[in-house]
Amino acid sequence: MRVSDAVNSRHSMRVFKADSIPQADVEWIINTANRAASNGNLQPWKLYVTMGKARQRLSAAILAARSPGESATRSRTLRSS
């Protein structure tokens, strides 16, 4: 695949399925992303993965902390991710 094909075929997801992702798949994604180019490798990054009840607690805390003016559409997206 050419880089231009990858750039032109990308798309953003705004709604997510509630299905669990196998841990092996999450690890593969992280390992693959770790090898991606980073323009000089100057900015360290941290990654937090939550699953199960921990993810549910985090989602609930985010929804409880959101500003009153945020739209309901955004809330549904956070709940389903």
C-alpha positions, 0 to 999 in steps of 0.5 A, a space after each residue: 500500500 502506498 502512503 497516499 492510499 493509506 492517507 486517502 482511505 482513512 476515516 474517523 469513528 465516532 460511535 463504538 461497539 460495546 464488544 470486548 476486544 481480546 487482550 492479545 489484539 490490544 497488545 498487538 495494536 500497542 506493539 505495532 503503534 510503538 514502532 510507528 514513526 514519531 518525527 524525531 522521537 522527542 515526545 514520550 507517551 503514556 498509554 492506559 488500557 482499562 477493561 471490564 469493571 475498571 473501564 465501566 468505573 472510568 466511563 461513569 466518572 467521565 460522564 459524571 464530570 462532563 460539563 452540563 452544556 455537552 451534548 447527549 450525542 457525546 455522552 452516548 459515544 463515551 458510554 459505548 466506547 
